[in-house]
Amino acid sequence: MYDPEELAAIREAKESWEDGTYGETVDRFGEREETFTTDTGGQEVDPLYTPADVETDYREDLGYPGEEPYTRGVYSTMYRGRLWTMRQYAGMGTAAETNERFQYLIDEGSSGLSMAFDLPTQMGYDSDAAMAEGEVGRSGVAIDTLDDFETVFDGIPLDEVSTSMTINAPAAVLLAMYVAMGDEQGVPREQLRGTIQNDIMKEYIARNLYIYPPKQSMRLITDIFEFCAAETPNFNTISISGYHIREAGSTAAQEIAFTLGDGIEYVEAALDAGLDVDEFAPQLSFFFNAHNNIFEEAAKFRAARRMWAQIMEERFGAENPKSKQLKFHTQTGGSTLTAQQIENNVVRVSYQALAAVLGGTQSLHTNGKDEALALPTEKSVRTALRTQQILAHESGAADTIDPLAGSYYVESLTDGIEEDAFEIIEEVDRRGGMLEAVESGWVQRQIQDVAFERQREIEAGERIIVGVNEFEVDEEPEMDLEEVDPDQEQNQRDRLNEVKADRDGDAVDDALAGLREAAQGTENVMPHVVDAVKSYATVQEISDVLRDEFGEYKPGR
């Protein structure tokens, strides 16, 4: 953006400043006894940035919002046209409690619902399974049949809300329930809006909530791509998640590199299944983490957009502009929340939310202050939602598009993260792609090494965590925490038994037989899963058919 002579003059002037004004002051007074690096990448932060630190071609590297390379945003008006979707993650034990929380959030101004499921549901087990004992409704809502979904969305018109579901291995089943609910309400399928996470790769990498082997999991994902492209074109078929990769300890550059690497794997699988890139790619979405370093995080989001546009065009020949637009949801960093001095978490979440908005997120979830200890209370959820509303309406952060663009520091960070992330992707390619890199354990080891070093820094006092290893208090005040009803597990089992007793057993058997036949061949399984849930087949009954046909994934075997 500057001519070479001007840049040379700036470099010379900066050297003079470093030796003179700055250097003399440092010699006399010193600087803080800290290492000035980015939060996770370890990139050294210079005392001052100038145009000489940024090798940016404005038109090629930045451009304009809504135009390639989308560094400045995927929409031309961004938040001046429409604010980001304000989602609050909720899944409260039982379907009735979750409906109550959803209704509360809508009344308080939430513009999108985000659904958390308990562990048995996430693993494809019913509440009466031996494997489910002690976990029913603990980490989210228990869903066994369509009857539970009918209760969750009672009084909530699906043509007026957008719903995100954090579900992966049994994603086809929960998506089918949402489609069935829309059919019940008379909502045309093309009007259904929302996202299923449906990202099995990151389960192999970070969370371990998988059921089927990779090849068969990819089959399910591409079947969903094909079904939704035809039936629910406004529903995002996958939320390719870096969130959990970051929660496991990765750097910012690793988060976007491994996430985009997963995206590459899904696109290749869909192409291998015979799908056209410009038919399914517009329905891909992403899910990132927001941590405490505002500038590094905003730069990460900007770099990810630019990278995905390049990947989709150069690797896959995408022509539809929507295929190249990286649209993403952000959640504030759960791993950054502390059990000590939980009020400090309100501040952390606020800064993380600011970073996400400065980085141009399309939707945002802000964590409750008490989530390091339990499911959030109604009060802490309201505070988390108000954090977004204050950011939107009082801070000025949403008034102009990409307000950090042109900052020498932010553009330097954006370029640096992009360079680091592309180097990681190139290494993944050398190792045969993400699937091979994950199955060999290489990806997991890269993340584990960073997590280990970070923990070492905290324990050594080299990294300050306020309230944990510095600025501690002797006594913590009593806290009002959300409690789980100890009777809810048996109540859920009783409810499931009632549904099984009332349903048409022959219809269930026929639907499951149709699903089994489709799974044995190459027919898309999704219409059969929809038929099964409409017959009130359970999550486990459907998952068990696929377990029988696809097998279960056993790492290292």
C-alpha positions in Angstrom: 0.0 0.0 0.0 3.1 2.2 0.2 5.8 2.7 -2.5 9.2 1.1 -1.8 10.9 4.4 -1.2 8.4 5.4 1.4 8.7 2.0 3.2 12.4 2.3 3.3 12.1 5.7 4.9 9.7 4.4 7.5 12.0 1.5 8.3 14.9 3.9 8.7 12.9 6.2 10.9 11.7 3.3 13.1 15.3 2.1 13.6 16.2 5.7 14.7 13.2 5.7 17.1 14.2 2.3 18.5 17.8 3.4 19.1 16.8 6.9 20.4 13.5 7.8 21.9 12.3 4.3 22.7 15.7 2.7 23.5 16.8 5.4 25.8 13.5 5.1 27.8 13.8 1.4 28.1 17.4 1.7 29.2 16.4 4.1 31.9 13.1 2.7 33.1 12.9 -0.8 31.6 9.7 -2.6 30.6 7.3 -4.9 32.4 8.9 -8.2 33.3 6.7 -10.2 30.9 7.3 -12.0 27.6 5.4 -10.1 24.9 3.9 -12.8 22.7 0.6 -13.7 21.2 -1.7 -15.7 23.6 -1.2 -19.1 22.0 1.0 -18.8 18.9 4.0 -17.6 20.7 4.5 -15.0 18.0 6.7 -12.2 19.4 4.8 -8.9 19.7 6.9 -5.9 18.6 6.7 -2.7 20.6 5.4 -0.8 17.6 4.1 -1.6 14.2 4.4 0.5 11.0 3.4 0.1 7.4 6.8 -1.6 6.9 5.5 -4.5 8.9 2.6 -5.2 6.6 3.1 -6.6 3.1 -0.5 -6.1 2.1 -2.0 -5.5 -1.3 -5.3 -3.8 -0.5 -7.3 -5.1 -3.4 -5.8 -8.6 -3.4 -5.6 -9.2 0.4 -8.4 -7.1 1.9 -10.8 -5.9 -0.7 -14.4 -5.0 0.2 -17.0 -6.7 2.4 -19.1 -9.2 0.5 -16.4 -9.6 -2.2 -13.4 -11.9 -2.5 -11.2 -12.6 -0.6 -13.8 -11.8 2.1 -11.1 -10.8 4.6 -13.4 -7.9 5.6 -16.6 -9.9 5.9 -18.9 -12.2 3.8 -21.7 -9.7 3.6 -21.6 -6.3 2.1 -23.4 -4.5 5.0 -22.3 -6.8 7.9 -23.8 -5.6 11.2 -25.1 -2.4 9.7 -27.6 -4.5 7.8 -28.3 -7.2 10.4 -26.7 -8.0 13.7 -25.2 -11.3 14.3 -27.5 -14.1 15.6 -27.4 -14.1 19.4 -27.6 -17.8 20.4 -27.5 -19.0 24.0 -26.6 -22.7 24.4 -29.3 -24.5 26.3 -30.2 -28.1 27.1 -31.7 -28.5 30.5 -32.1 -32.2 31.6 -35.6 -32.8 30.4 -37.4 -31.7 27.3 -39.9 -29.7 29.3 -37.1 -27.8 31.1 -35.4 -27.1 27.8 -38.6 -25.7 26.3 -38.9 -23.5 29.4 -35.4 -22.2 28.9 -35.9 -21.6 25.2 -39.1 -19.7 25.8 -37.2 -17.6 28.4 -34.4 -16.8 26.0 -36.7 -15.8 23.2 -38.6 -13.5 25.6 -35.3 -12.0 26.6 -34.3 -11.2 23.0 -32.3 -14.2 21.9 -32.5 -14.4 18.1 -31.4 -18.0 17.8 -31.6 -21.2 19.8 -28.7 -23.5 20.5 -29.4 -27.0 21.7 -27.1 -29.1 24.0 -27.7 -32.8 24.3 -26.8 -35.2 27.1 -24.0 -37.7 26.7 -26.2 -40.7 26.0 -28.0 -38.9 23.2 -24.6 -37.8 21.8 -23.5 -41.4 21.8 -26.6 -42.8 20.3 -28.0 -44.5 23.4 -31.5 -44.2 24.9 -32.1 -43.1 28.5 -32.9 -46.7 29.6 -29.6 -48.1 28.3 -27.1 -49.5 30.8 -24.5 -47.2 29.2 -26.7 -44.1 30.0 -26.9 -44.7 33.8 -25.9 -41.6 35.8 -25.6 -39.4 32.7 -29.2 -38.8 31.6 -29.9 -35.1 31.3 -26.6 -34.2 33.0 -24.7 -32.3 30.2 -27.8 -31.3 28.2 -31.3 -32.4 27.2 -32.1 -36.1 26.9 -33.7 -37.0 23.6 -35.0 -40.5 23.0 -37.8 -40.1 20.5 -39.7 -37.5 18.4 -42.0 -37.1 21.4 -39.1 -35.3 23.3 -38.6 -33.0 20.3 -42.3 -32.2 20.3 -42.0 -31.1 23.9 -38.8 -29.1 23.4 -40.4 -27.1 20.5 -43.9 -26.8 21.9 -45.1 -23.3 21.2 -41.9 -22.4 19.2 -42.7 -21.9 15.5 -39.8 -23.3 13.5 -40.4 -20.9 10.6 -39.5 -18.0 13.0 -36.4 -19.3 14.7 -33.0 -20.6 13.8 -31.8 -23.6 15.7 -28.3 -24.9 16.1 -27.8 -28.4 17.4 -24.5 -29.6 18.9 -24.7 -33.2 17.7 -22.3 -35.2 15.7 -22.3 -39.0 15.5 -26.2 -39.3 15.6 -26.6 -36.0 13.7 -28.7 -37.6 11.0 -31.2 -38.7 13.6 -31.6 -35.3 15.3 -31.8 -33.5 12.0 -34.5 -35.9 10.9 -36.4 -35.1 14.1 -36.2 -31.4 13.3 -37.4 -32.0 9.8 -40.3 -34.1 11.2 -41.2 -31.3 13.6 -41.3 -28.8 10.8 -43.6 -31.2 8.9 -45.8 -31.5 11.9 -46.0 -27.7 12.2 -46.7 -27.3 8.5 -43.5 -25.4 7.9 -42.2 -25.9 4.3 -38.8 -27.7 4.6 -37.1 -24.9 2.6 -38.0 -22.5 5.4 -36.3 -24.4 8.1 -33.2 -22.6 9.3 -30.4 -23.7 11.6 -27.3 -25.8 11.8 -26.3 -29.3 12.9 -22.7 -29.6 14.0 -22.3 -33.0 12.3 -18.5 -32.7 12.4 -17.1 -36.2 13.2 -13.5 -35.4 12.4 -13.1 -33.2 15.4 -14.5 -36.0 17.5 -11.7 -38.2 16.4 -9.3 -35.3 17.2 -10.5 -33.8 20.4 -13.8 -34.9 22.0 -14.0 -38.7 21.4 -17.8 -38.8 21.0 -17.8 -41.0 17.9 -19.8 -44.1 17.0 -19.0 -45.3 13.5 -15.6 -45.7 11.7 -14.4 -42.7 9.6 -15.4 -44.1 6.2 -19.0 -44.8 7.3 -19.2 -41.5 9.2 -18.3 -39.8 5.9 -21.1 -41.7 4.2 -23.6 -40.3 6.6 -22.3 -36.8 6.3 -22.4 -36.8 2.5 -25.9 -38.3 2.6 -26.9 -35.3 4.8 -25.3 -32.9 2.3 -27.3 -34.4 -0.6 -30.6 -34.6 1.3 -30.4 -31.0 2.6 -29.3 -29.5 -0.7 -32.6 -30.9 -2.1 -34.9 -30.6 0.9 -33.7 -27.9 3.3 -31.5 -25.5 1.4 -31.5 -22.9 4.2 -30.2 -25.3 6.8 -26.5 -25.6 7.3 -25.5 -29.2 6.9 -22.4 -29.1 9.0 -20.6 -26.8 11.4 -17.0 -27.6 10.9 -15.7 -27.1 14.4 -12.4 -25.6 15.6 -14.0 -24.8 18.9 -13.2 -28.2 20.5 -9.8 -28.3 18.9 -9.0 -25.0 20.7 -10.6 -26.3 23.9 -8.2 -29.2 23.8 -5.3 -26.7 23.8 -4.4 -25.8 20.3 -2.9 -22.5 19.1 -5.0 -20.0 17.1 -3.2 -21.0 13.9 -3.7 -24.7 14.7 -7.4 -24.1 15.3 -8.0 -22.7 11.9 -5.6 -25.0 10.1 -7.0 -28.2 11.5 -10.6 -26.9 11.1 -10.1 -25.9 7.4 -8.3 -29.2 7.0 -11.4 -31.0 8.2 -13.4 -28.9 5.8 -11.1 -30.0 2.9 -11.7 -33.6 3.9 -15.5 -33.2 3.9 -15.5 -31.4 0.5 -13.3 -34.2 -1.0 -15.7 -36.9 0.5 -18.7 -35.1 -1.1 -17.0 -34.8 -4.4 -16.0 -38.5 -4.3 -19.7 -39.3 -3.6 -20.6 -37.5 -6.9 -21.9 -34.3 -5.5 -21.3 -30.9 -7.2 -19.2 -28.5 -5.1 -21.4 -25.5 -5.8 -24.6 -27.5 -4.8 -23.5 -28.4 -1.3 -20.6 -26.0 -0.4 -22.9 -23.0 0.3 -24.5 -24.9 3.2 -21.1 -25.6 4.9 -20.6 -23.5 8.0 -17.8 -23.3 10.6 -17.6 -23.0 14.4 -14.7 -21.2 16.1 -13.6 -20.4 19.6 -13.0 -16.9 21.0 -10.2 -16.5 23.6 -8.9 -13.6 25.5 -6.4 -12.0 23.2 -8.7 -9.6 21.3 -6.3 -8.8 18.5 -5.0 -12.3 17.8 -8.6 -13.7 17.8 -9.9 -11.0 15.4 -7.0 -11.6 13.1 -7.6 -15.4 13.3 -11.2 -14.9 12.0 -10.1 -12.6 9.2 -7.3 -15.0 8.1 -9.7 -18.0 8.1 -12.1 -16.2 5.7 -9.3 -15.3 3.3 -7.9 -18.8 3.4 -11.2 -20.6 2.8 -11.9 -18.5 -0.3 -8.5 -19.4 -1.7 -8.9 -23.1 -0.8 -12.4 -23.4 -2.4 -11.3 -21.7 -5.6 -7.8 -23.1 -6.1 -8.4 -26.7 -4.8 -12.0 -27.3 -5.8 -12.7 -24.9 -8.6 -15.8 -23.5 -6.8 -17.5 -20.8 -8.9 -20.5 -19.9 -6.8 -19.4 -17.0 -4.5 -21.4 -18.5 -1.7 -19.2 -21.6 -1.9 -16.2 -19.5 -1.1 -17.7 -17.6 1.8 -16.7 -18.8 5.3 -19.6 -18.3 7.5 -19.1 -19.1 11.2 -20.6 -19.3 14.6 -18.4 -18.3 17.6 -18.6 -19.5 21.2 -16.5 -17.9 24.0 -13.8 -20.0 25.4 -15.1 -22.6 27.9 -11.6 -23.6 28.8 -10.8 -20.0 29.8 -13.5 -20.0 32.5 -12.2 -20.4 36.1 -13.9 -21.9 39.1 -12.1 -19.3 41.2 -13.7 -15.9 41.4 -16.3 -16.7 38.8 -17.4 -13.1 38.5 -14.2 -12.6 36.6 -15.6 -14.8 33.9 -18.1 -12.1 33.0 -15.2 -9.9 32.0 -13.4 -12.7 30.1 -16.6 -13.5 28.1 -17.1 -9.8 27.3 -13.6 -9.4 25.8 -14.0 -12.7 23.9 -17.4 -11.6 22.5 -15.8 -8.3 21.4 -13.1 -10.2 19.6 -15.7 -12.3 17.8 -17.6 -9.2 16.7 -14.5 -7.4 15.6 -13.6 -10.5 13.6 -17.0 -10.6 11.8 -18.8 -13.6 13.3 -22.3 -14.5 11.9 -23.6 -15.8 15.3 -22.4 -15.8 18.8 -22.8 -17.7 22.1 -21.6 -16.1 25.3 -20.8 -18.5 28.2 -22.4 -18.1 31.6 -20.0 -17.2 34.3 -20.7 -20.4 36.3 -20.1 -22.9 33.5 -16.8 -24.0 34.9 -18.9 -25.5 37.7 -22.3 -26.5 36.4 -25.0 -25.8 33.8 -25.6 -22.0 33.8 -28.4 -20.6 36.0 -31.1 -18.5 34.4 -29.5 -15.4 35.9 -26.1 -16.1 34.5 -27.6 -16.9 31.1 -29.4 -13.5 31.1 -26.1 -11.7 31.9 -24.4 -13.6 29.1 -27.1 -12.6 26.7 -27.1 -9.0 27.9 -23.3 -8.9 27.2 -24.1 -9.4 23.5 -26.9 -6.9 23.6 -24.7 -4.2 25.2 -22.0 -5.0 22.7 -24.5 -4.7 19.8 -26.3 -1.5 20.9 -24.0 0.4 23.2 -20.3 -0.3 22.3 -20.1 1.1 18.8 -18.3 -2.1 17.7 -21.2 -3.0 15.2 -21.4 0.5 13.6 -18.7 0.1 11.0 -17.5 -2.9 9.0 -14.2 -4.5 9.9 -13.1 -1.6 12.2 -9.6 -3.1 12.8 -8.7 -3.2 9.1 -5.6 -1.2 8.3 -4.2 -1.6 11.8 -0.5 -2.4 11.2 -0.6 -4.7 14.2 -3.8 -6.5 13.2 -2.8 -6.9 9.5 0.6 -8.2 10.6 -1.1 -10.7 12.9 -3.6 -11.7 10.2 -0.8 -12.4 7.7 1.3 -14.3 10.3 -1.6 -16.5 11.4 -2.5 -17.2 7.8 1.1 -18.1 7.0 1.4 -20.5 10.0 -1.9 -22.1 9.3 -1.1 -22.8 5.6 2.2 -24.3 6.7 0.3 -26.7 8.9 -2.2 -27.6 6.1 0.8 -28.3 3.8 2.2 -30.7 6.4 -1.2 -32.3 6.7 -1.3 -32.8 2.9 2.2 -34.4 3.1 0.8 -36.8 5.6 -2.1 -37.9 3.3 -4.8 -35.5 4.5 -6.6 -34.9 7.8 -8.1 -38.4 8.0 -4.6 -40.0 7.8 -3.1 -37.4 10.1 -5.7 -38.0 12.7 -5.7 -41.8 12.5 -1.9 -41.7 12.9 -2.3 -39.5 16.0 -0.1 -36.7 14.6 -2.8 -34.0 14.9 -3.6 -35.0 18.5 0.1 -34.9 19.4 0.5 -31.4 18.0 -2.4 -30.1 20.2 -1.3 -32.0 23.3 2.2 -30.5 23.1 0.8 -27.0 23.1 -1.6 -27.8 25.9 1.2 -29.3 28.0 3.4 -26.2 27.5 0.6 -23.9 28.4 -0.2 -25.7 31.6 3.5 -25.7 32.5 3.6 -21.9 32.0 0.6 -21.5 34.3 2.1 -23.7 37.0 5.4 -21.9 36.7 3.7 -18.5 37.0 4.9 -17.5 33.5 1.4 -17.1 32.3 -0.9 -15.1 34.7 -4.5 -16.3 35.1 -6.2 -13.8 37.3 -7.7 -15.3 40.4 -5.9 -18.6 39.8 -2.1 -18.0 40.1 -2.2 -14.3 40.8 -4.7 -11.9 42.6 -6.2 -14.8 44.6 -8.6 -14.4 47.5 -8.6 -16.4 50.7 -12.3 -17.3 50.7 -14.8 -17.7 47.8 -18.4 -16.6 48.4 -21.2 -19.0 48.2 -22.6 -19.5 44.7 -26.1 -20.2 43.4 -25.6 -23.1 41.0 -28.0 -24.9 38.7 -28.9 -28.3 40.3 -30.0 -31.4 38.4 -33.1 -33.1 39.8 -32.0 -36.6 40.9 -35.4 -38.0 39.9 -35.2 -36.8 36.3 -33.4 -39.9 35.0 -36.1 -42.3 36.1 -38.8 -39.9 34.9 -37.2 -39.8 31.5 -37.1 -43.6 31.4 -40.8 -43.8 32.3 -41.6 -41.3 29.6 -39.7 -43.4 27.1 -41.5 -46.6 28.1 -44.9 -44.8 27.6 -43.9 -43.8 24.1 -42.8 -47.3 23.2 -46.1 -48.7 24.6 -48.3 -46.3 22.6 -46.5 -46.4 19.2 -47.3 -48.7 16.2 -44.7 -51.4 16.6 -45.1 -52.6 13.0 -44.5 -49.2 11.6 -41.3 -48.9 13.6 -40.1 -52.3 12.3 -40.9 -51.4 8.7 -39.1 -48.1 9.0 -36.0 -49.6 10.6 -36.0 -52.4 7.9 -36.0 -49.7 5.2 -33.1 -48.0 6.9 -31.1 -51.2 7.2 -31.6 -51.9 3.5 -30.5 -48.4 2.5 -27.4 -48.6 4.8 -26.4 -52.0 3.2 -26.5 -50.4 -0.3 -25.8 -46.9 -1.7 -29.2 -45.3 -1.3 -29.3 -42.1 0.7 -30.3 -43.1 4.3 -31.8 -39.7 5.3 -35.4 -40.3 4.0 -35.5 -43.6 5.9 -34.2 -41.9 9.1 -37.0 -39.3 8.8 -39.5 -42.2 8.3 -38.1 -43.9 11.4 -38.3 -40.9 13.7 -41.9 -40.2 12.5 -42.8 -43.7 13.6 -41.3 -42.9 17.1 -38.3 -45.2 16.7 -35.8 -44.2 19.3 -32.3 -42.7 18.9 -30.7 -45.9 19.9 -32.9 -48.1 17.7 -31.9 -46.1 14.7 -28.2 -45.9 15.8 -28.1 -49.6 16.5 -29.2 -50.4 12.9 -26.3 -48.3 11.7 -24.0 -49.9 14.3 -24.9 -53.3 12.9 -24.2 -52.3 9.3 -21.3 -49.8 9.7 -19.5 -51.1 12.8 -18.1 -49.1 15.7 -14.8 -47.1 15.7 -12.1 -48.4 17.9 -9.0 -46.2 17.9 -5.7 -47.8 17.2 -7.3 -50.9 15.7 
